[in-house]
Each structure stands twice: as C-alpha cells, then as structure tokens.
Amino acid sequence: MAVVTVSASYGAGGPEIATAVAGRLGRAFPDRAIPVTVAGRLGVPVEEAEANDETVVRGLWRLVASLGTMPDPVGGVLTTTAVPDERAYREQTEQVLAEIAAGEGGVVLGRAAAMVFGERPDVLHVRLHGSPERRLAAAVALTGRPEKDERREMAANDRAREAYVRQFYRADPVDPRHYHLVVDSTLVDHGTVVDLVVTAARVRGL
C-alpha cells in the first residue's frame, strides 16, 4: 500500500505538514504508534524506545551527535562509540515501517524512511527544509520559547538527525537525490506545501 515519507529539518513544519497530508490522502499518520510498537516488541519502556527514535531525537541521538567522530563514506561523520542495542531499535523500526507499507500504508515522518524504502514504486519521498534563520523564527513562533533556547534545540536536533541517518544508512539526509519532492517550507506556506505533496502523491498513483 502507498506510503509518503516526510523528512523535515527542525522548524520546517514536519509534524504539521505530515499530519495534514495524511488527512487529505485519507492515510494513517502512525507517528506515535511506531515507538510504542518498537517498545512492546523489545520489552522496554516507551520512553526508552523514544530516546532511540530519530523523530523524537532525545537521549541517545543527542549523545551520539556529541561523541568523538571519524570520516564516513559520504563526507560527514560517524560516531566511534557504539551504543548498546542500537541495532535492535533500528531493525524493529524498519520492521514496523515494512508492515505499514504492506498494510494500509500511511504518512511516515522521519525514521530515515526515505532510506529504508529506497526506490519502491509505491512510495513518495518528501524533504522539507529552509534556512536556519527562517526555521528558527518558525520554531519560536510555534513554541513561544526564547530564541536562544530554540536555537540550541534546533542545532541539537539537526545534528542528532544527521547522526542517525549517517550511522545506520551511510547517507546524507539532506542530499536531494534521496527525495522526489524537496520544498522550502519556510518560504512556501504550509497549505501550499500540503497541496504540492498531495498532488505529487496522486500523480505517482498513491
């Protein structure tokens, strides 16, 4: 069944846009269900599964992004310190994504889903981005938190998400070649972005 993957930089409106796309396409948005399912299968608290989740990005991947590094094949960095059971979390997440695709489909935010699904014909890969300053302004407007706090949060999230994709998939998550549609969602209003994604999904037969 059809899947739309959404990769979004911090402050680019990923959760809001992905939710709206799911509603327009009549697809599930199993965002919270993914770490819950992973936790159940691994027999760990949901909070621990979330700490290993690329979308939530807290705990594990903040740590990974701050550890010592070495060059990797795509010109970025890989961590030199392994975290226990990290492979199990990734494998279970991939299994849940495979089950979503084999079932009713849905809209998947993050989880390096564009790399997991690759060139499958029944998937549309979308990347949302924007300049750091515009993303920062959007995050401040959304959360109401002080700019300095949001700047620190944005930097940590960007590093952690990149570390996740590079660690497990040896890929650069911002490389446009991984996506069918790349949109600066800090310049294009979210309603128009949703229209673009929905149109692209329907053109692709999803």
C-alpha positions in Angstrom: 0.0 0.0 0.0 1.1 3.6 -0.6 3.4 5.4 1.7 4.5 9.1 1.8 7.7 9.7 3.7 8.4 13.1 5.1 11.9 14.2 6.1 12.0 17.6 7.8 14.6 19.8 9.4 13.8 21.3 12.8 11.4 24.2 12.4 10.4 23.2 8.8 6.9 22.2 9.9 7.3 18.5 9.5 4.6 17.3 12.0 2.0 19.8 10.9 2.5 19.2 7.2 2.7 15.4 7.6 -0.5 15.3 9.6 -2.3 17.5 7.1 -1.1 15.3 4.2 -2.3 12.2 5.9 -5.7 13.8 6.4 -6.0 14.9 2.8 -5.0 11.5 1.4 -7.1 9.5 3.9 -4.0 7.7 5.2 -2.9 6.9 8.7 -0.2 9.0 10.5 1.3 6.4 12.8 3.9 8.7 14.3 3.3 7.9 18.0 2.5 4.3 17.2 5.9 3.5 15.9 8.0 3.8 19.1 5.1 2.3 21.1 5.2 -0.8 18.9 9.0 -1.0 19.0 8.9 -0.7 22.8 6.4 -3.5 23.1 8.5 -5.8 20.9 11.7 -5.1 22.6 10.1 -5.2 26.1 11.4 -1.8 27.1 9.6 1.4 28.3 8.1 3.6 25.6 10.4 6.4 26.9 13.5 4.3 26.1 12.2 3.5 22.6 11.5 7.2 22.0 15.1 8.0 23.1 16.3 5.8 20.3 13.9 7.2 17.8 15.1 9.5 15.0 12.0 11.7 15.1 11.8 12.3 18.8 15.6 12.8 18.9 16.3 12.9 22.6 18.6 10.9 24.8 20.5 8.5 22.5 20.9 10.6 19.4 21.8 13.8 21.2 24.6 11.7 22.8 25.6 10.2 19.5 25.9 13.6 17.9 28.2 14.8 20.7 30.6 11.9 20.7 34.0 11.6 19.0 33.8 11.1 15.3 35.6 9.8 12.2 35.2 10.4 8.5 32.5 8.4 6.7 31.9 7.5 3.1 29.6 10.4 2.3 32.0 13.1 3.6 30.4 13.6 7.0 31.0 11.9 10.3 30.3 8.6 12.1 30.5 8.1 15.8 33.3 6.0 17.2 31.4 4.8 20.3 28.7 2.2 19.8 25.5 2.4 21.9 24.2 -1.0 23.2 21.2 -2.4 21.4 21.1 0.5 18.8 20.8 -2.1 16.0 17.8 -3.7 17.6 15.9 -0.4 17.8 16.7 0.3 14.1 15.8 -3.2 13.0 12.5 -3.1 14.8 11.7 0.4 13.5 12.4 -0.9 9.9 10.1 -3.9 10.5 7.3 -1.6 11.7 7.8 0.5 8.6 7.7 -2.5 6.3 4.4 -3.6 8.0 2.9 -0.2 7.4 3.8 -0.4 3.7 2.5 -3.9 3.4 -0.7 -3.0 5.2 -2.8 0.2 4.8 0.1 2.5 4.1 0.4 5.9 5.7 2.4 9.0 6.0 5.7 8.4 7.9 7.6 11.3 9.4 11.3 10.9 9.9 12.8 7.5 10.8 15.1 7.7 7.8 12.2 6.3 5.9 13.4 7.5 2.5 16.5 5.4 3.0 14.5 2.4 4.3 12.1 2.3 1.4 14.5 3.5 -1.2 13.2 3.2 -4.8 10.0 1.4 -4.1 7.4 2.5 -6.7 4.6 2.8 -4.2 6.4 5.4 -2.1 6.7 9.2 -2.4 9.7 10.8 -0.6 9.4 14.4 0.5 12.0 16.7 2.1 11.1 19.9 3.9 13.8 22.4 4.7 14.7 26.1 5.0 17.4 28.4 6.0 18.4 28.1 9.7 17.2 31.6 10.5 13.8 31.1 8.9 13.5 27.7 10.6 14.5 29.3 13.9 11.9 32.1 13.5 9.2 29.5 12.7 10.1 27.4 15.8 10.0 30.5 18.1 6.6 31.4 16.6 5.2 27.9 17.2 6.5 27.3 20.7 6.8 30.7 22.1 10.1 29.8 23.7 13.1 32.2 23.9 15.1 32.4 20.7 18.3 31.3 22.4 16.6 28.1 23.7 15.1 27.3 20.3 18.5 27.9 18.6 20.1 25.4 20.9 17.3 22.9 20.4 17.5 23.3 16.6 21.2 22.7 16.5 20.9 19.6 18.7 18.1 18.2 16.6 19.8 18.8 13.3 23.0 17.2 14.5 21.2 14.2 16.0 19.0 13.5 13.0 22.0 13.6 10.7 24.0 11.3 13.0 21.1 8.8 12.9 21.0 8.6 9.1 24.8 8.6 8.7 25.3 5.9 11.4 22.8 3.5 10.1 22.5 4.2 6.4 25.8 5.8 5.4 23.8 8.6 3.7 23.5 12.3 3.8 19.9 13.1 4.9 19.9 16.5 3.2 21.0 15.1 -0.2 18.1 15.9 -2.6 18.8 12.8 -4.6 17.0 10.8 -1.8 13.7 12.6 -2.4 11.1 13.0 -5.2 10.0 16.4 -3.9 12.1 19.0 -2.0 10.3 22.1 -0.7 11.5 25.1 1.3 8.6 25.1 3.7 9.8 28.3 5.4 9.2 30.2 2.2 6.1 28.4 0.9 3.1 28.5 3.2 2.2 25.1 4.7 -1.2 24.9 3.0 0.5 25.2 -0.4 3.2 22.6 0.6 0.4 20.2 1.6 -1.2 20.8 -1.8 2.1 20.1 -3.6 2.7 16.9 -1.6 -0.9 15.6 -2.2 -0.7 16.4 -5.9 2.7 14.6 -6.2 1.3 11.6 -4.4 -1.7 11.4 -6.7 0.5 11.8 -9.8 2.6 9.0 -8.5 -0.5 6.9 -8.2 -0.6 6.8 -4.4 
